[in-house]
Amino acid sequence: MKLKIDNEADALYLTLDESDAVESEEVSPGIIVDYNADNHVVGIEMLYLSKRTPKLDTGRLLFEMAPTSRSSEPDEAELSKF
């Protein structure tokens, strides 16, 4: 996973998967979701970042992982819900 903030473009891009995006969908004004050939989400772009988060400190980023009670990966039935 990779997060890129481009202050000049006033945008943020979250890369979830390094595979090529073959389709994009604007799910909300200025929020674009990129999909790969298998229709899996590979990235999310947020435009107009300064207008959405005027007090955003782009020089500081905190990464947290929520604790999980899962002991294994989701099975196909769980994934098919998406």
DSSP file (Angstrom, degrees, kcal/mol; ACC not computed):
  #  RESIDUE AA STRUCTURE BP1 BP2  ACC     N-H-->O    O-->H-N    N-H-->O    O-->H-N    TCO  KAPPA ALPHA  PHI   PSI    X-CA   Y-CA   Z-CA
    1    1 A M              0   0    0      0, 0.0     2,-0.4     0, 0.0    15,-0.2   0.000 360.0 360.0 360.0 138.7    0.0    0.0    0.0
    2    2 A K  E     -A   15   0A   0     13,-2.3    13,-3.3     2,-0.0     2,-0.5  -0.999 360.0-157.6-140.1 138.1    1.3    3.4   -0.9
    3    3 A L  E     -A   14   0A   0     -2,-0.4     2,-0.5    11,-0.2    11,-0.2  -0.968  11.3-174.7-117.1 126.9    0.0    6.9   -0.2
    4    4 A K  E     -A   13   0A   0      9,-2.8     9,-2.9    -2,-0.5     2,-0.5  -0.984   6.8-166.5-124.3 127.0    1.1    9.8   -2.4
    5    5 A I  E     -A   12   0A   0     -2,-0.5     2,-0.7     7,-0.2     7,-0.2  -0.960   2.4-166.5-111.7 122.6    0.1   13.4   -1.8
    6    6 A D  E  >> -A   11   0A   0      5,-2.8     5,-2.0    -2,-0.5     4,-1.0  -0.883   4.9-175.1-110.6  99.2    0.7   15.8   -4.6
    7    7 A N  T  45S+     0   0    0     -2,-0.7    -1,-0.2     1,-0.2    43,-0.1   0.851  83.9  54.9 -64.2 -34.9    0.4   19.4   -3.3
    8    8 A E  T  45S+     0   0    0      1,-0.2    -1,-0.2     2,-0.1    -2,-0.0   0.904 115.9  37.1 -65.9 -41.0    0.8   20.9   -6.7
    9    9 A A  T  45S-     0   0    0      2,-0.1    39,-0.4    -3,-0.1    -1,-0.2   0.549 105.5-131.2 -84.7  -8.4   -2.1   18.9   -8.1
   10   10 A D  T  <5 +     0   0    0     -4,-1.0    39,-2.3     1,-0.2    38,-0.8   0.933  66.4 120.9  56.0  49.0   -4.0   19.2   -4.8
   11   11 A A  E   < -AB   6  47A   0     -5,-2.0    -5,-2.8    37,-0.2     2,-0.4  -0.944  53.0-150.0-142.7 158.9   -4.6   15.5   -4.9
   12   12 A L  E     -AB   5  46A   0     34,-2.1    34,-2.8    -2,-0.3     2,-0.4  -0.987  11.6-166.4-128.1 138.8   -4.0   12.3   -2.9
   13   13 A Y  E     -AB   4  45A   0     -9,-2.9    -9,-2.8    -2,-0.4     2,-0.6  -0.989   4.8-162.6-131.0 126.7   -3.6    8.8   -4.4
   14   14 A L  E     -AB   3  44A   0     30,-2.9    30,-2.0    -2,-0.4     2,-0.6  -0.929   9.6-156.4-107.4 113.5   -3.8    5.6   -2.4
   15   15 A T  E     +AB   2  43A   0    -13,-3.3   -13,-2.3    -2,-0.6    28,-0.3  -0.807  19.4 170.0 -91.1 122.7   -2.3    2.6   -4.2
   16   16 A L  S    S+     0   0    0     26,-2.6     2,-0.3    -2,-0.6    27,-0.2   0.683  70.1  16.9-101.3 -25.2   -3.7   -0.6   -2.9
   17   17 A D        -     0   0    0     25,-1.6    -1,-0.4     2,-0.2   -15,-0.0  -0.991  64.8-136.3-151.3 139.9   -2.3   -3.0   -5.6
   18   18 A E        +     0   0    0     -2,-0.3     3,-0.1    -3,-0.1    24,-0.1   0.453  69.2 113.4 -81.8   0.5    0.5   -2.5   -8.1
   19   19 A S  S    S-     0   0    0      1,-0.1    -2,-0.2    23,-0.0     2,-0.1  -0.328  80.0 -87.1 -70.7 158.8   -1.5   -4.1  -11.0
   20   20 A D        -     0   0    0      1,-0.1     2,-0.4     2,-0.0    17,-0.4  -0.381  35.3-126.1 -69.1 137.6   -2.6   -1.8  -13.9
   21   21 A A        +     0   0    0     15,-0.1    15,-0.3     1,-0.1     3,-0.1  -0.714  30.3 173.1 -80.5 130.5   -5.8    0.1  -13.7
   22   22 A V        +     0   0    0     13,-3.0     2,-0.3    -2,-0.4    14,-0.2   0.508  65.7  28.4-113.8 -11.3   -8.0   -0.6  -16.7
   23   23 A E  E     -C   35   0A   0     12,-1.6    12,-3.2     2,-0.0     2,-0.3  -0.995  61.7-162.8-150.3 146.8  -11.1    1.2  -15.6
   24   24 A S  E     -C   34   0A   0     -2,-0.3     2,-0.4    10,-0.2    10,-0.2  -0.962   2.2-167.4-131.0 149.7  -11.9    4.2  -13.4
   25   25 A E  E     -C   33   0A   0      8,-2.3     8,-2.9    -2,-0.3     2,-1.1  -0.989  20.5-139.2-139.1 127.4  -15.2    5.3  -11.7
   26   26 A E  E     +C   32   0A   0     -2,-0.4     6,-0.2     6,-0.2    -2,-0.0  -0.760  24.9 178.5 -84.2 103.9  -15.9    8.7  -10.1
   27   27 A V  E     +     0   0A   0      4,-1.6    -1,-0.2    -2,-1.1     5,-0.1   0.656  69.9   2.1 -84.2 -16.9  -17.9    7.5   -7.1
   28   28 A S  E >  S-C   31   0A   0      3,-1.1     3,-2.8    -3,-0.1    -1,-0.2  -0.944 107.9 -63.4-159.7 156.4  -18.4   10.9   -5.7
   29   29 A P  T 3  S-     0   0    0      0, 0.0     3,-0.1     0, 0.0    -2,-0.0  -0.274 125.4  -0.3 -53.3 118.4  -17.4   14.4   -7.0
   30   30 A G  T 3  S+     0   0    0      1,-0.2    17,-3.2    -2,-0.1     2,-0.5   0.528 107.3 108.7  80.3   6.8  -13.6   14.3   -7.0
   31   31 A I  E <   -CD  28  46A   0     -3,-2.8    -4,-1.6    15,-0.2    -3,-1.1  -0.960  46.8-176.3-117.6 113.3  -13.3   10.7   -5.6
   32   32 A I  E     -CD  26  45A   0     13,-2.4    13,-3.2    -2,-0.5     2,-0.5  -0.932  11.7-159.2-117.3 129.7  -12.1    8.3   -8.3
   33   33 A V  E     -CD  25  44A   0     -8,-2.9    -8,-2.3    -2,-0.5     2,-0.4  -0.919  10.2-151.2-107.8 129.4  -11.7    4.5   -7.8
   34   34 A D  E     -CD  24  43A   0      9,-2.9     8,-2.8    -2,-0.5     9,-1.3  -0.829  10.7-163.5-102.4 139.1   -9.4    2.6  -10.2
   35   35 A Y  E     -CD  23  41A   0    -12,-3.2   -13,-3.0    -2,-0.4   -12,-1.6  -0.893   9.4-138.0-120.8 149.1  -10.1   -1.1  -11.0
   36   36 A N    >   -     0   0    0      4,-2.2     3,-2.0    -2,-0.3   -15,-0.1  -0.286  45.4 -82.1 -92.1-174.2   -7.8   -3.7  -12.5
   37   37 A A  T 3  S+     0   0    0    -17,-0.4   -16,-0.1     1,-0.3    -1,-0.0   0.739 131.3  54.9 -63.4 -23.7   -8.8   -6.3  -15.2
   38   38 A D  T 3  S-     0   0    0      2,-0.1    -1,-0.3     0, 0.0     3,-0.1   0.310 118.8-111.7 -90.5   8.4  -10.3   -8.6  -12.5
   39   39 A N  S <  S+     0   0    0     -3,-2.0     2,-0.3     1,-0.3    -2,-0.1   0.745  71.7 141.3  66.1  26.5  -12.5   -5.7  -11.3
   40   40 A H        -     0   0    0      1,-0.0    -4,-2.2     2,-0.0     2,-0.3  -0.764  61.2-104.1 -95.1 145.9  -10.6   -5.4   -8.0
   41   41 A V  E     + D   0  35A   0     -2,-0.3    -6,-0.3    -6,-0.2     3,-0.1  -0.535  42.6 169.1 -69.5 126.1   -9.9   -1.9   -6.6
   42   42 A V  E     +     0   0A   0     -8,-2.8   -26,-2.6     1,-0.3   -25,-1.6   0.562  61.2   2.2-113.0 -16.0   -6.3   -1.0   -7.1
   43   43 A G  E     -BD  15  34A   0     -9,-1.3    -9,-2.9   -28,-0.3     2,-0.4  -0.987  50.5-148.2-167.6 158.5   -6.3    2.7   -6.2
   44   44 A I  E     -BD  14  33A   0    -30,-2.0   -30,-2.9    -2,-0.3     2,-0.4  -0.998  14.9-162.4-135.1 128.9   -8.3    5.6   -4.9
   45   45 A E  E     -BD  13  32A   0    -13,-3.2   -13,-2.4    -2,-0.4     2,-0.5  -0.923   2.7-164.1-114.4 137.1   -7.8    9.2   -5.9
   46   46 A M  E     -BD  12  31A   0    -34,-2.8   -34,-2.1    -2,-0.4     3,-0.3  -0.974  11.7-163.3-120.6 116.5   -9.1   12.2   -4.0
   47   47 A L  E     +B   11   0A   0    -17,-3.2   -36,-0.2    -2,-0.5   -37,-0.1  -0.536  68.1  31.6 -94.1 163.4   -9.0   15.6   -5.8
   48   48 A Y  S >> S+     0   0    0    -38,-0.8     4,-1.5   -39,-0.4     3,-0.8   0.896  70.3 169.4  58.9  43.9   -9.3   19.1   -4.3
   49   49 A L  H 3>  +     0   0    0    -39,-2.3     4,-2.5    -3,-0.3     3,-0.2   0.868  68.1  54.2 -57.2 -43.4   -7.6   17.9   -1.2
   50   50 A S  H 34 S+     0   0    0      1,-0.2    -1,-0.3     2,-0.2     6,-0.1   0.806 108.7  49.6 -66.2 -28.3   -7.1   21.3    0.3
   51   51 A K  H <4 S+     0   0    0     -3,-0.8    -1,-0.2   -41,-0.2    -2,-0.2   0.815 114.1  45.2 -77.3 -30.5  -10.8   22.1    0.0
   52   52 A R  H  < S+     0   0    0     -4,-1.5    -2,-0.2     1,-0.2    -1,-0.1   0.846 130.9  20.1 -79.7 -35.6  -11.8   18.8    1.7
   53   53 A T    ><  +     0   0    0     -4,-2.5     3,-2.0    -5,-0.2    -1,-0.2  -0.648  68.2 174.3-136.2  75.3   -9.2   19.0    4.5
   54   54 A P  T 3  S+     0   0    0      0, 0.0    -1,-0.1     0, 0.0    -4,-0.1   0.727  81.8  46.9 -61.5 -23.1   -8.1   22.6    4.9
   55   55 A K  T 3  S+     0   0    0      2,-0.1     2,-0.2     0, 0.0    -5,-0.1   0.169  79.4 140.8-103.5  18.5   -6.1   21.9    8.1
   56   56 A L    <   -     0   0    0     -3,-2.0     2,-0.9    -7,-0.1     3,-0.1  -0.431  43.8-149.5 -65.3 126.8   -4.3   18.8    6.6
   57   57 A D    >   -     0   0    0     -2,-0.2     3,-1.5     3,-0.2    -1,-0.1  -0.832  13.8-175.7 -96.8  96.8   -0.6   18.6    7.7
   58   58 A T  T 3  S+     0   0    0     -2,-0.9    -1,-0.1     1,-0.3   -53,-0.1   0.580  77.1  66.7 -74.0  -7.5    0.9   16.9    4.7
   59   59 A G  T 3  S+     0   0    0      1,-0.1     2,-0.4    -3,-0.1    -1,-0.3   0.528  99.9  55.0 -86.4  -5.5    4.3   16.8    6.4
   60   60 A R    <   +     0   0    0     -3,-1.5     2,-0.4     2,-0.0    -3,-0.2  -0.992  60.6 174.5-133.6 128.4    3.0   14.4    9.1
   61   61 A L        -     0   0    0     -2,-0.4     2,-0.5    -3,-0.0    -3,-0.0  -0.996  12.7-159.8-135.9 129.4    1.4   11.0    8.6
   62   62 A L        -     0   0    0     -2,-0.4     2,-0.5     2,-0.0    -2,-0.0  -0.932   7.1-159.0-110.5 128.9    0.3    8.5   11.2
   63   63 A F        +     0   0    0     -2,-0.5     2,-0.4     2,-0.0    -2,-0.0  -0.930  15.0 175.0-110.1 125.7   -0.2    4.9   10.2
   64   64 A E        -     0   0    0     -2,-0.5     2,-0.5     2,-0.0    -2,-0.0  -0.977  18.8-154.0-130.0 143.9   -2.3    2.7   12.5
   65   65 A M        -     0   0    0     -2,-0.4     3,-0.1     3,-0.0    -2,-0.0  -0.975  21.9-129.8-115.0 129.2   -3.5   -0.9   12.1
   66   66 A A        -     0   0    0     -2,-0.5     2,-0.0     1,-0.1    -2,-0.0  -0.504  32.2-104.2 -72.5 142.4   -6.7   -1.9   13.9
   67   67 A P        -     0   0    0      0, 0.0     2,-0.4     0, 0.0    -1,-0.1  -0.365  38.7-146.2 -64.1 148.5   -6.4   -5.1   15.9
   68   68 A T        -     0   0    0      2,-0.1    -3,-0.0     1,-0.1     0, 0.0  -0.925  24.1-164.8-121.8 144.2   -8.0   -8.0   14.3
   69   69 A S        +     0   0    0     -2,-0.4     2,-0.2     2,-0.0    -1,-0.1   0.430  60.4 113.6-100.0  -2.3   -9.8  -11.0   15.8
   70   70 A R        -     0   0    0      1,-0.1    -2,-0.1     4,-0.0     3,-0.1  -0.469  46.4-169.9 -70.6 136.9   -9.6  -12.9   12.5
   71   71 A S  S    S+     0   0    0     -2,-0.2     2,-0.3     1,-0.1    -1,-0.1   0.517  70.2  18.5-101.8  -8.5   -7.4  -15.9   12.6
   72   72 A S  S    S-     0   0    0      3,-0.0    -1,-0.1     0, 0.0     3,-0.1  -0.932  90.3 -77.7-151.4 173.4   -7.4  -16.4    8.8
   73   73 A E        -     0   0    0     -2,-0.3    -2,-0.1     1,-0.1     2,-0.0  -0.370  60.3 -90.3 -70.6 154.2   -8.1  -14.8    5.5
   74   74 A P        -     0   0    0      0, 0.0    -1,-0.1     0, 0.0     2,-0.1  -0.361  43.6-126.0 -64.5 146.6  -11.8  -14.4    4.4
   75   75 A D     >  -     0   0    0     -3,-0.1     4,-2.1     1,-0.1     3,-0.3  -0.322  30.9 -92.8 -86.7 176.9  -13.2  -17.2    2.4
   76   76 A E  H  > S+     0   0    0      1,-0.2     4,-2.2     2,-0.2     5,-0.1   0.850 124.2  57.3 -60.0 -36.7  -14.8  -16.9   -1.1
   77   77 A A  H  4 S+     0   0    0      1,-0.2     4,-0.4     2,-0.2    -1,-0.2   0.905 108.9  45.9 -62.4 -41.0  -18.3  -16.6    0.5
   78   78 A E  H >4 S+     0   0    0     -3,-0.3     3,-1.0     1,-0.2     4,-0.3   0.908 113.6  48.8 -67.4 -41.4  -17.2  -13.6    2.5
   79   79 A L  H >< S+     0   0    0     -4,-2.1     3,-1.7     1,-0.2    -2,-0.2   0.819 100.0  65.7 -68.8 -30.4  -15.5  -12.0   -0.5
   80   80 A S  T 3< S+     0   0    0     -4,-2.2    -1,-0.2     1,-0.3    -2,-0.2   0.668  84.9  74.3 -68.6 -14.5  -18.5  -12.5   -2.8
   81   81 A K  T <         0   0    0     -3,-1.0    -1,-0.3    -4,-0.4    -2,-0.2   0.751 360.0 360.0 -66.1 -22.9  -20.5  -10.1   -0.6
   82   82 A F    <         0   0    0     -3,-1.7    -1,-0.3    -4,-0.3    -2,-0.2   0.430 360.0 360.0 -92.1 360.0  -18.4   -7.3   -2.3
